[in-house]
């Protein structure tokens, strides 16, 4: 009997977390495992041919920063959301200072004509990645503190969009228009979730689209990317080379692919095969089935994230789950559209898959926030649908782990709390 009881302990521990938590954690770990395999596959052959070691350099880097990211994810998933909320202004300030520091000669590190990193040697960090999660936290805090601010252009533009737009301009000037677009799409998703009127949202989107077009046309290399996007095959030997090679790789894979490690494009033709265009290598080696399996895992993150948002007991937790989920999905979709030739080249890595230390660690920290919400850690936060000046505390086990039988009471409590604010996701 004692032996049976010990064997049942892991099962009991697994039942402590709700379904959305297990879905999110499983999908993240599966993506990380797939990322390690594909980073090695996409980088090993070329590094060997170029005489850069035994071909495991990028794999070791991915595993090392992935381990750091998992540790941060675990730490953040156990933190009190009230402390995270209070720490947000400092995080935004640090990220803005780092964005400015990137432009200072001697501090910023330039790679391929772009100055996006700070650090030295292999220890480099990309501040724009930190800015993404900092702006999500900042927007969520503002939207939950002042839920009516989304109703007029003046109230939403001054406190929130001003900070977001200044940060986007600093990022775009590095230049890194792809990350700026991810921030724009994520902010839009948060405004929709907060209940911004569609007419007002349309005006902001139109103004944003005009600004992006102007910004893209001003720089010659951005004009080249637009030209290559319109007809990449016409410029296959110059500005459209990467897009064409990516499409060839995807088309060569067929339904089941050439086989793991058998890609030809990654060795001789496809630039940035282990970073921005790793999806093309997946398509060539694992075929349509491999690409769809990857999209299924992102679909699980979408389902788990939105399920966590729906079940959360506070407006802050709800909006935080929406923001982090939108951040991951917007970046994944932008990378997908770029590789498929449905969007201009942006240089955005594929979340949890591409080789990119800063992106990997920051997105794993973001997943920690999502797991935090999914596990129900919502102490000292505003109640959903309540008065903006009302605070309530949830204490003890009720705000930490939840047993299976308590799930129904938790869901019903969330519905009762949100009954008065059903018109807006933020309450």
Buried (B, 14 or more C-beta within 10 A) or exposed (E): EEEEEEEEEEEEEEEBBBBBBBBBBBBBEBBBEBBBBBBBBBBBBBBBEEEEEEBBBBBEBBBEBBEBBBEBBEEBBEBBBBEBBEEBEEBBEBBBEBBEEBEEEEBBBEEEEBBBBBEEEEEBBBBBBBBBBBBBBBBBBBBBBBBEBBBEEEEBBEBBBEBBBEBBEBBBBBBBBBBBBBBBBBBBBBBBBBBBEEEBBEEBBEEBEEBBEEBBEEEEEBEBBBBBBEEBEEBBEEBBBBBBBBBBBBEBBEEEBBEEBEBBBBBEBBEBBBBBBBBBBBBBBBBBBBBEBBBEBBEBBBBBBBBBBBBBBBBBBBBBBBBBBBBBBBBBBBBBBBBBBEBBBBBBBBBBBBBBBBBBBBBBBBBBBBBBBBBBBBBBBBBBBBEEEEEBEBEEEBBBBBEEEBBEEBBEBBBEBBEEBEEBBBB
